[in-house]
């Protein structure tokens, strides 16, 4: 992976794109895990907001930070509500 100075003097990654096989595998895995149309609608809205944040700020910092908060919330809420008990606590 090489780094180069890009737009606005920021470092940009110039890594090679992934192989078509990897892209199809990950796309299929995502599609299998998200079959519900309501989930896809929510994912589309969240992705659109993160894309808008990236376009507005020019950095992935805020999109990645908010994605981490969403993922943390998705993991923590079922535990806090008692809907899921981790195996090591049962």
C-alpha positions as CSV (number, residue, x, y, z in Angstrom):
1,X,0.0,0.0,0.0
2,X,1.5,3.3,-1.0
3,X,0.5,6.7,0.2
4,X,0.6,9.9,-1.8
5,X,-0.2,13.5,-1.3
6,X,-3.7,14.1,-2.7
7,X,-6.3,16.8,-2.8
8,X,-5.7,19.7,-0.4
9,X,-2.3,18.3,0.6
10,X,-3.8,15.4,2.5
11,X,-2.2,11.9,2.3
12,X,-4.3,9.5,0.2
13,X,-4.1,5.7,-0.1
14,X,-3.3,4.3,-3.5
15,X,-3.9,0.6,-2.7
16,X,-5.0,-1.7,-5.5
17,X,-8.7,-2.4,-5.7
18,X,-10.0,-5.7,-4.4
19,X,-10.5,-8.7,-6.7
20,X,-14.0,-9.2,-8.3
21,X,-14.3,-12.6,-6.4
22,X,-13.7,-10.8,-3.0
23,X,-16.2,-8.1,-3.9
24,X,-18.9,-10.7,-4.9
25,X,-18.3,-12.8,-1.8
26,X,-18.7,-9.8,0.5
27,X,-21.7,-8.5,-1.4
28,X,-23.3,-11.9,-1.2
29,X,-22.6,-12.2,2.5
30,X,-24.1,-8.7,3.1
31,X,-27.2,-9.6,1.1
32,X,-27.7,-12.8,3.0
33,X,-27.4,-11.1,6.3
34,X,-29.7,-8.2,5.4
35,X,-32.8,-9.7,3.6
36,X,-35.4,-7.5,5.3
37,X,-36.5,-4.5,3.2
38,X,-36.8,-2.3,6.4
39,X,-33.2,-3.1,7.3
40,X,-32.0,-2.2,3.8
41,X,-33.9,1.1,4.0
42,X,-32.2,2.0,7.2
43,X,-28.8,0.9,5.9
44,X,-29.4,3.0,2.8
45,X,-30.3,6.1,4.9
46,X,-27.3,5.7,7.2
47,X,-25.0,5.2,4.2
48,X,-26.4,8.3,2.6
49,X,-25.8,10.3,5.7
50,X,-22.2,9.1,6.0
51,X,-21.6,9.8,2.3
52,X,-22.9,13.4,2.8
53,X,-20.7,13.8,5.9
54,X,-17.7,12.7,3.8
55,X,-18.5,15.0,1.0
56,X,-19.1,18.0,3.3
57,X,-16.0,17.5,5.5
58,X,-13.6,15.8,2.9
59,X,-12.5,13.3,5.6
60,X,-13.7,9.9,6.7
61,X,-13.0,10.7,10.3
62,X,-16.6,11.6,11.2
63,X,-18.2,8.9,9.2
64,X,-16.0,6.2,10.7
65,X,-16.5,7.6,14.2
66,X,-20.3,7.6,13.9
67,X,-20.2,4.2,12.3
68,X,-18.3,2.9,15.4
69,X,-20.9,4.5,17.7
70,X,-23.8,2.9,15.7
71,X,-22.0,-0.5,15.9
72,X,-21.4,-0.2,19.6
73,X,-25.0,0.7,20.2
74,X,-26.2,-2.2,18.1
75,X,-24.1,-4.6,20.2
76,X,-24.8,-3.0,23.6
77,X,-28.6,-2.4,23.4
78,X,-29.7,-6.0,23.4
79,X,-27.4,-6.8,26.3
80,X,-28.7,-3.8,28.3
81,X,-32.3,-4.7,27.6
82,X,-31.7,-8.3,28.7
83,X,-32.6,-9.7,25.3
84,X,-29.1,-11.2,24.9
85,X,-26.9,-12.7,27.6
86,X,-23.3,-13.2,26.5
87,X,-22.3,-16.9,26.9
88,X,-19.6,-16.2,29.4
89,X,-22.1,-14.4,31.7
90,X,-24.8,-17.1,31.6
